[in-house]
């Protein structure tokens, strides 16, 4: 029996020595996650992970850019409308007003368009005469001359009032003028 105990003791000792050697070998060679045995390889990061991340960033950036672009467009439209209401688009009507850009004013025969200082008018259709009690009447910006009261306007010539209460009296129905500046219709 002594031989069996001895053989058993040797077997147990051999197993213990083998387990110890194996443990020391694993510890000495390094574990997972070291530079010799990384958890993730550099090639995986460069070839798979980084392009995937960049793709996601590009998608989110494009989405955000589109959202901001639409918000900016709406803001510009809103501000443009507010500006046009305050300064730009024609605020004139049949009885008068102010136009920062040219607006069409239609006069019937006998109606008078009175122009404020600096107001400009261009006769487009019909006919009209200058209304002025004294000189100068209207300045013809196209020809560079002064038009006295009672004289006819030429079509497609641009006229400017340099004195208040100057204007154009329609001598035909549906006389159309392009007007820019302060004016009133009587």
C-alpha positions as CSV (number, residue, x, y, z in Angstrom):
1,X,0.0,0.0,0.0
2,X,2.9,2.2,0.6
3,X,3.7,2.0,-3.1
4,X,0.3,3.1,-4.0
5,X,0.4,6.1,-1.6
6,X,3.8,7.0,-3.0
7,X,2.6,6.8,-6.6
8,X,-0.5,8.9,-5.7
9,X,1.7,11.4,-3.9
10,X,3.9,11.7,-7.0
11,X,0.9,12.1,-9.2
12,X,-0.5,14.9,-7.1
13,X,2.9,16.6,-6.9
14,X,3.4,16.3,-10.6
15,X,-0.1,17.9,-11.2
16,X,0.7,20.7,-8.7
17,X,4.1,21.4,-10.4
18,X,2.4,21.3,-13.9
19,X,-0.3,23.7,-12.7
20,X,2.3,26.1,-11.2
21,X,4.5,26.0,-14.4
22,X,1.4,26.7,-16.6
23,X,0.3,29.6,-14.4
24,X,3.7,31.1,-14.4
25,X,4.0,30.7,-18.2
26,X,0.7,32.5,-18.8
27,X,1.7,35.3,-16.4
28,X,5.1,35.7,-17.9
29,X,3.9,35.8,-21.6
30,X,1.3,38.5,-20.9
31,X,-2.5,38.4,-20.8
32,X,-5.1,39.7,-23.2
33,X,-5.0,43.5,-23.7
34,X,-1.3,43.9,-23.7
35,X,0.7,45.2,-26.7
36,X,1.6,41.6,-27.7
37,X,-2.0,40.4,-27.4
38,X,-4.4,43.5,-27.9
39,X,-8.1,43.3,-27.3
40,X,-8.7,45.3,-30.5
41,X,-6.3,45.4,-33.4
42,X,-5.2,48.7,-35.0
43,X,-6.2,47.4,-38.4
44,X,-9.8,46.9,-37.1
45,X,-9.9,50.4,-35.8
46,X,-8.5,51.9,-39.1
47,X,-10.5,49.8,-41.5
48,X,-13.8,49.1,-39.8
49,X,-14.5,51.2,-36.7
50,X,-13.2,54.7,-37.8
51,X,-15.1,54.7,-41.2
52,X,-18.3,53.6,-39.5
53,X,-17.9,56.5,-36.9
54,X,-17.1,59.0,-39.6
55,X,-20.1,57.9,-41.6
56,X,-22.4,58.4,-38.6
57,X,-20.9,61.8,-37.9
58,X,-21.4,62.8,-41.6
59,X,-25.1,61.7,-41.5
60,X,-25.8,63.7,-38.3
61,X,-23.9,66.7,-39.6
62,X,-25.9,66.7,-42.9
63,X,-29.2,66.3,-41.0
64,X,-28.3,69.2,-38.7
65,X,-27.1,71.3,-41.6
66,X,-30.4,70.7,-43.4
67,X,-32.4,71.6,-40.3
68,X,-30.4,74.8,-39.8
69,X,-30.7,75.7,-43.5
70,X,-34.5,75.4,-43.4
71,X,-34.7,77.5,-40.2
72,X,-32.4,80.1,-41.7
73,X,-34.5,80.3,-44.9
74,X,-37.7,80.8,-42.9
75,X,-36.0,83.5,-40.9
76,X,-34.8,85.3,-44.0
77,X,-38.3,85.1,-45.5
78,X,-39.8,86.5,-42.3
79,X,-37.3,89.3,-42.1
80,X,-37.6,90.1,-45.8
81,X,-41.4,90.4,-45.5
82,X,-41.1,92.6,-42.4
83,X,-38.6,94.8,-44.2
84,X,-40.8,95.1,-47.3
85,X,-43.8,96.0,-45.2
86,X,-41.8,98.7,-43.4
87,X,-39.6,100.1,-46.2
88,X,-39.7,98.3,-49.5
89,X,-42.7,97.1,-51.4
90,X,-45.2,99.6,-52.5
91,X,-47.2,101.0,-49.7
92,X,-49.1,103.2,-52.1
93,X,-52.7,102.9,-53.1
94,X,-55.2,104.8,-55.3
95,X,-55.2,107.8,-53.0
96,X,-51.5,108.1,-52.3
97,X,-48.7,106.7,-50.2
98,X,-45.0,106.1,-50.3
99,X,-43.1,103.7,-52.6
100,X,-39.5,102.8,-52.0
101,X,-39.5,101.0,-55.3
102,X,-41.6,101.8,-58.4
103,X,-45.3,101.1,-58.1
104,X,-48.0,101.4,-60.8
105,X,-50.5,104.2,-60.3
106,X,-53.5,104.4,-62.6
107,X,-55.3,107.7,-63.1
108,X,-58.6,108.5,-64.8
109,X,-59.0,111.6,-66.9
110,X,-58.8,114.8,-64.8
111,X,-57.2,113.1,-61.7
112,X,-54.0,114.6,-60.4
113,X,-51.0,112.8,-59.0
114,X,-49.3,115.3,-56.5
115,X,-45.6,114.4,-55.9
116,X,-43.5,115.1,-52.8
117,X,-40.0,116.4,-53.1
118,X,-37.7,113.8,-54.6
119,X,-40.7,111.7,-55.9
120,X,-40.2,110.3,-59.4
121,X,-42.8,109.3,-62.0
122,X,-42.6,107.8,-65.4
123,X,-45.6,108.0,-67.8
124,X,-46.1,104.5,-69.2
125,X,-49.5,104.6,-71.0
126,X,-52.1,107.4,-71.7
127,X,-51.2,111.0,-71.5
128,X,-50.7,113.7,-68.9
129,X,-49.6,117.3,-68.4
130,X,-47.4,118.9,-65.7
131,X,-49.2,120.6,-62.9
132,X,-47.1,123.4,-61.4
133,X,-48.1,127.0,-60.3
134,X,-44.6,128.3,-60.8
135,X,-41.2,127.2,-62.2
136,X,-39.7,124.7,-62.1
137,X,-42.4,122.3,-62.9
138,X,-41.0,118.8,-63.1
139,X,-37.4,117.9,-64.0
140,X,-37.1,115.5,-66.9
141,X,-34.3,113.3,-65.8
142,X,-34.2,111.5,-69.1
143,X,-33.4,114.6,-71.2
144,X,-32.0,116.7,-68.4
145,X,-34.5,119.6,-68.9
146,X,-37.2,121.3,-66.9
147,X,-40.9,120.8,-67.8
148,X,-43.1,123.9,-67.1
149,X,-46.7,123.6,-65.9
150,X,-49.3,122.8,-68.5
151,X,-46.8,121.0,-70.9
152,X,-47.3,117.4,-71.9
153,X,-45.2,114.6,-70.4
154,X,-43.4,112.2,-72.8
155,X,-43.9,108.5,-72.4
156,X,-41.0,106.5,-70.8
157,X,-39.3,109.7,-69.6
158,X,-38.5,109.8,-65.9
159,X,-39.7,113.0,-64.1
160,X,-38.8,114.3,-60.6
161,X,-40.5,116.8,-58.4
162,X,-38.0,119.2,-56.7
163,X,-40.7,121.4,-55.1
164,X,-43.8,120.2,-53.2
165,X,-47.2,120.3,-54.9
166,X,-45.9,119.5,-58.4
167,X,-47.6,116.7,-60.3
168,X,-49.2,115.1,-63.3
169,X,-52.8,115.5,-64.4
170,X,-54.2,112.7,-66.5
171,X,-55.6,113.9,-69.9
172,X,-56.8,110.4,-70.8
173,X,-58.6,107.5,-69.0
174,X,-56.4,104.7,-67.6
175,X,-53.2,106.7,-67.6
176,X,-50.6,104.6,-66.0
177,X,-47.5,106.0,-64.2
178,X,-44.6,104.3,-62.4
179,X,-44.1,106.2,-59.2
180,X,-41.4,106.1,-56.5
181,X,-41.5,108.3,-53.4
182,X,-44.2,110.2,-51.6
183,X,-47.4,111.0,-53.6
184,X,-51.1,111.6,-53.3
185,X,-53.9,111.3,-55.9
186,X,-56.8,113.7,-56.1
